[in-house]
Amino acid sequence: SMVVDGELHSDLRHKLKQAQQEKNKVVTELQELAHRSAPMEAEVQRLTTVIWNEQHQREEDQNKAELTTQTLERRIRILEAKLKSKAEAHQIIFAEKEAIEEQLGMAAKQLEALLADESREGDLQRELAALSQQFEQLHGKHQAQGKQMEKLKDLEAEAAAAKATAKQLVREE
């Protein structure tokens, strides 16, 4: 039975040794695997960081783009409002210009009418002057005729007196 025990013992020892060798082999493989996977893990870590940074950057860029878009939209609204008010101001100025042109047109017509009246007045004044000149001439002629008529009357009176005197003289003789 001792031999059996010894064989058993040596068999166990042999198996234990094999197991130890297997264990060492596995440990070595695990170490090699760990050694080989370390750069991979580092690469995974690096790529994870890169991806996170990219996402973070993209979010930042998106936020910036949104802000820029909002700013630009606000500027567009302001410019549109300014443009609208300028267009309104332009319309007002255009309306004022038209009103002024209309007033100028009316004033020009009034001025033309006044000038026409003045020239008519001038014509009338000239006609009046001509008429008064004619009147003066006629009046002068009339006065002259009146004097001549007076002279004629005087002469007629003298003649009548002379006739009367002559008749009387004839009668007295």
SVG drawing of the C-alpha trace seen along z (x, -y; Angstrom):
<svg xmlns="http://www.w3.org/2000/svg" viewBox="-85 -213 92 215">
<polyline fill="none" stroke="black" stroke-width="0.4" points="0.0,0.0 3.0,-2.2 3.9,-1.9 0.4,-2.7 0.7,-5.8 4.0,-6.7 2.8,-6.3 -0.2,-8.3 2.0,-10.9 4.3,-11.1 1.4,-11.2 -0.1,-14.1 3.2,-15.8 3.5,-15.3 0.0,-16.7 0.7,-19.6 3.9,-20.4 2.0,-20.3 -0.7,-22.5 1.9,-24.9 3.5,-25.0 0.1,-25.5 -0.5,-28.3 2.8,-29.9 2.1,-29.6 -1.3,-31.3 0.2,-34.0 2.9,-34.6 0.3,-34.7 -1.8,-37.1 1.2,-39.3 2.0,-39.2 -1.6,-40.0 -1.6,-42.8 1.7,-44.0 0.2,-43.8 -3.1,-45.3 -1.6,-48.3 -0.9,-50.3 -4.4,-49.4 -5.9,-50.6 -3.8,-53.7 -5.0,-54.1 -8.6,-53.5 -8.1,-56.1 -6.5,-58.5 -9.4,-58.0 -12.0,-58.4 -10.4,-61.8 -10.2,-62.8 -13.9,-62.0 -14.9,-63.8 -12.8,-66.8 -14.3,-66.7 -17.8,-66.5 -17.1,-69.4 -15.6,-71.5 -18.6,-70.7 -20.9,-71.8 -18.9,-75.0 -18.9,-75.6 -22.6,-75.0 -23.2,-77.4 -21.0,-80.0 -22.8,-79.4 -26.2,-79.8 -25.0,-83.0 -23.6,-84.3 -26.9,-83.4 -28.9,-85.1 -26.6,-88.2 -26.9,-88.3 -30.7,-87.8 -30.8,-90.7 -28.7,-92.8 -30.9,-91.9 -34.0,-93.0 -32.3,-96.3 -31.2,-96.9 -34.7,-96.0 -36.2,-98.4 -33.7,-101.2 -34.4,-100.4 -38.2,-100.6 -37.8,-103.9 -35.6,-105.2 -38.1,-104.2 -40.8,-105.9 -38.7,-109.0 -38.0,-108.9 -41.8,-108.6 -42.4,-111.6 -39.6,-113.6 -41.0,-112.6 -44.6,-113.6 -43.2,-116.9 -41.3,-117.5 -44.4,-116.8 -46.4,-119.2 -43.7,-121.9 -43.6,-121.3 -47.4,-121.6 -47.2,-124.9 -44.5,-126.2 -46.7,-125.3 -49.6,-127.2 -47.3,-130.1 -45.9,-130.2 -49.5,-130.3 -50.4,-133.1 -47.3,-134.9 -48.1,-134.4 -51.6,-135.7 -50.2,-138.7 -47.7,-139.4 -50.6,-139.1 -52.7,-141.4 -49.7,-143.8 -49.2,-143.7 -53.0,-144.1 -52.7,-146.9 -49.8,-148.4 -51.9,-148.0 -54.8,-149.7 -52.5,-152.4 -51.1,-153.0 -54.6,-153.0 -55.7,-155.4 -52.7,-157.6 -53.5,-157.6 -57.1,-158.3 -56.2,-161.2 -53.8,-162.5 -56.6,-162.4 -58.9,-164.0 -56.3,-166.7 -56.0,-167.2 -59.8,-167.2 -60.2,-169.5 -57.5,-171.8 -59.3,-171.8 -62.6,-172.3 -61.1,-175.2 -59.7,-176.6 -63.0,-176.1 -64.7,-177.7 -62.4,-180.8 -63.0,-180.9 -66.7,-180.6 -66.5,-183.5 -64.5,-185.5 -67.2,-184.6 -69.9,-185.6 -68.0,-188.8 -67.6,-189.4 -71.3,-188.6 -72.2,-190.9 -70.0,-193.6 -71.4,-193.0 -74.9,-193.1 -74.0,-196.3 -72.5,-197.7 -75.7,-196.7 -77.8,-198.3 -75.7,-201.4 -75.8,-201.5 -79.6,-201.0 -79.9,-203.8 -77.7,-206.0 -79.7,-205.2 -82.9,-206.0 -81.6,-209.2 -80.6,-210.5"/>
</svg>
